Structure formats: structure tokens, C-alpha cells
Amino acid sequence: MSTVLPDLSEALADAVSAASDGLVRVEGRDRLPATGIIWDAEGLIVTSHHALERDENINVGFQDGESVPAELLGRDPSTDLALLRTPKRGSSVPTWADPDSLRVGHLALALGRPGASVRATMGIISVLGKAWRTPAGGPVDRYIQTDTVMYPGFSGGPLVDVQGRFVGLNSSALVRGSSITLPTPTLERVVLDLKEHGSVRRAYLGVGAQPTRLPDALAKELEQETGLLLVSVEPGSAAEQGGLFLGDTIVTLGESPVRHMDDLFNGLDGERIGKPLAVRIIRGGQLVDLTVSPVSHP
């Protein structure tokens, strides 16, 4: 008699058991609690922003049955992430899988702890997406979609591989009707900002823009067909102070071409704040090089 299915069943149960210590219950709303992930042994918990309907009176329940108060360090609605600090130290920290080790078709488990014990559902990895901007404007380094069913209270919990390693954090609020998993690159970046600043810092120029086709000669020279036409420049903004005017067309930011709005957003991460940034524009049919110093997004 074949042992394939019993062996697989045992392996999946072992994966849930291995991962369970890294999950917590997050009580931050009046209805069903959500799930969180132990980020480090110093008491940090990462969870979903939408699962926290209040900023105070938040409690976190651990695998050992202890429930402790939690302080909200910060939120990022654009990636649906929030960071909590608890007084509990020495908790088991999950092992995270390398996102590059994942393949479409791999089995995956979505875990939640909205109650006293861990709950699990299984599916396969359906999509391994590249860089993406959420509908709320948050930059995501990459994303994962699965066909697992995310039951109520699963948001903020992990997607886990068959070895019990954490693959990412699940959210049901980023895309209507679909569950998205954010793997470690995005989590690490957002958690660091929330820990240090209480929010995710993004650089800001103070312009309004729209894509526009470039003249044929310049399109051939630059090897790009479109740029961003500035339709507004805020008075006193970093853009105005850097010499940008209404009607200029941005074609390069730093060393990267700017063809669409996402190119502009992606080039204005928090590391750009207060630092000189080269901007190449088209003005009066000529290429002009300028330098701007982006500020923190208001």
C-alpha cells in the first residue's frame, strides 16, 4: 500500500507544528482577533494594518497562553502592515524561506491564530509577481498569490512552506477579493521604517505629472518612447527649488529612465530624502540636466 499520502499528511502537520510558535493572536478590534508574526526575540510583532481598528488597548496572545499588552509603533496603510512592541522577550523567531527558492506550483500553508490555537489551510503558489505598487500606492518588492482560503482572522499571519519556513505575511486587504502574500524584502524594509520612524518615509518632489510621448528624435536618442510631462509644480517645493518648471518632461531620475508614474514613485524611496538627485528633463526640445533634493512626503 502506498505511503505517499500519509507521508505528505504527516509532513504538512509537522510544518504547522514547526511554525506555530512564531504566530500570535492580535486583539486590536472589537470583532474576531487577527494574527501576527513574531519578528524578533525583543518583542516585535508584525501584523496587518487593517486588523488594528484602534491604536491603544491592543493585546497579543502567545503560543504558551500568555497574553500581554502591545504598543503600536507604526502603520503603513499602503502595504497593509503594522508593527507592535510587546514586553515579552525570548520568543521563538520563525525561520524565513528565501523568496528565490519558491516556484509556482509549490504547496503552501496559510496559518492563522485568531483564537487559542493555530488554524491552517492549504493550497499552491499560483503567482510569483515582481515589483508592484498596491492600489493604495505602496511599493512592493515582489508578491505572491496562492489559491489558499484565507479565513477570517488569518490576515497578518504567515504563508508557510512544507518545511515550516515562513514565506511571507498574508493580507486580504491589498486587493479586493484576492489574498496577497508579502515576502521578506518588503517586510524588512517596512518594519525598519516603522521601528525607526513610526511610518514609512517616502521622498517627495511636489509635482503633478502625466505620461507623454517624446519627439521621435529624442525617443530614439534616449531609447524610450515616453516621459512624464509636469502639469503642476508646487510653490516652494523641492522640484521648484531644483529648477523644474511646469511643462518640463522628466525622462531620467537618478540613473533610471522615467517612462510612467510608477517609475517616478519607485525612484523616490525613503533613501532619497535630503540627498541630491540627478534629473534629466526635456525643455524647449532640448535635454537639460538638473539636481533636486527630495523632501519627506508630507
C-alpha positions in Angstrom: 0.0 0.0 0.0 1.4 3.4 -1.0 2.5 5.7 1.9 2.7 8.8 -0.3 -0.5 10.5 1.1 0.1 9.5 4.7 3.7 10.8 4.5 2.5 14.0 2.9 -0.2 14.4 5.6 2.4 14.0 8.3 4.8 16.4 6.7 2.2 19.1 6.5 1.2 18.5 10.1 4.9 18.8 11.1 5.2 22.0 9.1 2.3 23.5 11.0 3.7 22.4 14.3 7.2 23.8 13.5 5.6 27.2 12.5 3.1 27.5 15.3 5.5 29.1 17.9 6.0 32.0 15.6 2.3 33.0 15.5 0.4 35.2 17.9 -3.2 36.3 18.3 -3.6 40.1 17.8 -6.6 41.7 19.6 -6.9 45.1 18.1 -10.5 45.3 17.0 -13.9 44.5 18.6 -14.7 41.6 16.3 -12.6 38.5 15.6 -9.0 38.9 16.5 -6.3 38.7 13.8 -3.0 37.0 13.5 0.6 38.4 13.9 4.1 37.1 13.3 6.9 37.3 15.9 9.6 39.4 14.2 12.4 39.2 16.7 13.2 37.9 20.2 12.9 41.5 21.6 9.1 41.6 21.5 8.4 43.0 18.0 5.3 41.7 16.2 4.4 42.4 12.6 0.7 42.2 11.5 -1.8 43.7 9.2 -2.7 47.4 9.4 -6.4 46.8 8.7 -6.7 44.3 11.5 -5.9 47.1 14.0 -9.0 49.2 14.4 -7.6 51.1 17.4 -4.2 52.5 18.3 -4.4 51.6 22.0 -5.7 48.8 24.2 -4.1 46.2 21.9 -3.3 42.8 23.3 -1.2 39.9 21.9 -1.6 36.3 22.8 1.3 33.9 22.5 1.5 30.1 22.0 2.2 29.5 25.6 -1.1 31.0 26.6 0.3 34.3 27.9 -1.5 37.5 26.8 0.4 40.8 27.1 -0.4 44.4 26.2 1.2 45.8 22.9 2.3 49.3 21.9 1.6 50.3 18.3 5.0 51.5 16.9 3.6 52.5 13.4 1.5 51.6 10.4 1.8 51.6 6.7 -1.7 51.5 5.2 -0.3 51.4 1.6 1.2 48.0 2.2 -1.3 47.0 5.0 1.5 46.4 7.5 1.7 47.4 11.2 4.4 46.9 13.9 3.7 46.2 17.5 6.1 46.1 20.5 5.3 43.8 23.4 7.2 43.3 26.7 7.7 39.6 26.1 11.3 38.6 25.4 12.9 35.4 24.2 10.1 34.2 22.0 10.9 31.7 19.2 11.7 33.6 16.0 10.5 32.0 12.7 12.8 30.7 10.1 12.2 32.6 6.8 12.5 31.0 3.4 14.5 32.6 0.6 11.9 34.1 -1.8 14.1 32.9 -4.7 13.6 29.3 -3.6 9.9 29.4 -4.4 8.3 28.1 -7.6 4.8 28.3 -9.0 3.1 25.0 -8.1 4.8 24.6 -4.7 2.5 23.6 -1.9 1.9 26.3 0.8 0.0 26.6 4.0 -1.7 29.7 5.3 -1.8 29.8 9.1 -3.8 31.9 11.5 -4.3 32.2 15.2 -7.4 34.3 15.7 -8.3 32.0 18.6 -6.4 30.0 21.2 -4.9 27.5 18.7 -3.3 27.6 15.2 -5.6 27.1 12.2 -4.4 26.0 8.8 -5.5 25.9 5.2 -3.5 24.6 2.2 -3.1 25.4 -1.5 -0.4 26.0 -4.1 1.6 29.1 -5.1 -0.2 30.4 -8.1 1.7 33.6 -9.0 5.2 34.9 -8.2 4.9 38.5 -9.0 7.6 41.1 -9.5 7.8 44.7 -8.2 4.3 46.1 -7.9 2.5 49.2 -6.5 -0.6 48.5 -4.4 -3.8 50.3 -5.1 -3.1 52.4 -2.0 0.3 53.4 -3.6 2.6 51.3 -1.6 5.7 49.9 -3.3 6.1 46.1 -3.0 9.4 44.5 -4.0 7.6 41.3 -5.1 4.4 39.5 -4.2 2.9 36.0 -4.0 -0.6 34.8 -4.8 -1.9 31.4 -3.8 -5.2 29.6 -4.0 -5.4 29.0 -0.3 -8.6 30.1 1.5 -7.9 32.9 3.9 -10.4 32.5 6.7 -11.5 35.4 8.9 -8.7 36.3 11.3 -5.9 34.9 9.0 -4.7 38.3 7.9 -1.4 39.2 9.4 -0.5 35.5 9.6 2.2 33.7 7.5 2.3 31.7 4.4 4.4 28.7 5.2 6.2 26.1 3.0 6.1 22.4 3.6 9.3 22.6 5.7 7.6 25.0 8.2 9.6 28.0 7.0 7.8 31.4 6.7 7.4 32.6 3.2 5.6 35.9 3.8 2.7 37.7 5.5 -0.8 37.3 4.2 -3.2 40.2 3.7 -6.8 40.1 2.4 -7.0 43.9 2.2 -4.5 44.9 -0.5 -6.6 43.7 -3.5 -10.4 43.3 -3.3 -11.4 39.7 -3.5 -7.8 38.4 -3.5 -5.2 37.4 -0.9 -1.7 38.7 -1.3 1.4 37.5 0.5 4.3 40.0 1.1 7.6 38.2 1.3 10.6 39.2 3.3 12.2 42.0 1.2 9.1 44.2 1.6 8.6 43.2 5.3 12.2 44.0 6.2 12.1 47.4 4.6 8.7 48.5 6.1 9.5 47.1 9.5 12.7 49.0 9.7 11.0 52.3 8.8 8.1 51.7 11.3 10.6 50.8 14.0 12.8 53.9 13.4 10.3 56.5 12.3 6.8 55.3 13.1 5.8 55.4 9.4 7.2 54.6 6.0 9.2 57.5 4.7 8.9 58.4 1.1 10.7 61.1 -0.8 8.6 63.9 -2.4 9.2 66.4 -5.2 5.9 68.2 -5.2 4.9 67.8 -8.8 1.9 66.6 -10.7 2.7 64.7 -13.9 1.3 62.6 -16.7 2.9 60.3 -19.3 3.6 61.9 -22.7 5.1 60.7 -26.0 8.6 62.0 -26.7 9.6 63.6 -30.1 10.9 60.9 -32.4 14.5 62.2 -32.5 14.7 62.3 -28.6 12.9 59.0 -28.3 15.5 57.4 -30.5 18.4 59.1 -28.7 17.1 58.1 -25.2 15.8 54.7 -26.3 12.4 55.4 -24.7 9.1 56.4 -26.2 7.5 58.3 -23.2 8.4 60.6 -20.3 6.5 62.4 -17.6 5.1 65.9 -18.5 4.9 68.1 -15.4 1.3 69.5 -15.2 1.9 71.2 -11.8 4.8 72.3 -9.6 4.1 73.2 -6.0 5.4 76.6 -4.9 8.4 76.3 -2.6 8.6 72.5 -3.3 11.8 70.5 -3.8 11.0 70.5 -7.6 10.7 74.3 -7.8 13.9 74.8 -5.7 15.7 72.4 -8.1 14.7 74.4 -11.1 11.8 72.3 -12.5 9.0 74.2 -14.3 5.5 73.5 -15.5 5.8 71.9 -19.0 9.1 70.2 -18.4 9.2 66.5 -19.2 11.1 64.2 -16.9 12.9 61.4 -18.7 15.5 60.2 -16.2 15.6 60.1 -12.4 19.0 59.2 -10.9 20.3 56.6 -13.4 16.9 55.2 -14.2 14.6 56.1 -17.1 11.2 57.6 -16.3 8.5 56.4 -18.7 5.5 56.1 -16.4 4.3 57.3 -13.0 5.4 54.1 -11.3 9.0 54.9 -12.5 8.8 58.2 -10.6 7.3 56.7 -7.5 9.8 53.8 -7.4 12.7 56.3 -7.7 11.5 58.3 -4.7 12.1 55.9 -1.8 13.0 57.0 1.7 16.7 56.8 1.0 16.4 59.7 -1.4 15.2 62.2 1.3 17.5 65.2 1.6 20.1 63.8 -0.9 20.9 65.4 -4.3 19.2 63.5 -7.1 20.0 64.0 -10.8 17.0 64.7 -13.0 17.2 64.9 -16.8 14.3 66.8 -18.5 13.3 68.0 -21.9 12.7 71.7 -22.0 12.1 73.5 -25.3 13.1 70.4 -27.2 16.5 70.2 -25.5 17.8 67.9 -22.9 18.6 69.6 -19.6 20.3 68.1 -16.5 19.2 69.4 -13.1 19.7 68.3 -9.5 16.9 68.2 -6.9 16.9 67.3 -3.2 13.6 65.5 -2.4 12.0 66.1 1.0 10.0 63.7 3.2 6.4 63.2 1.9 4.1 65.4 4.0 
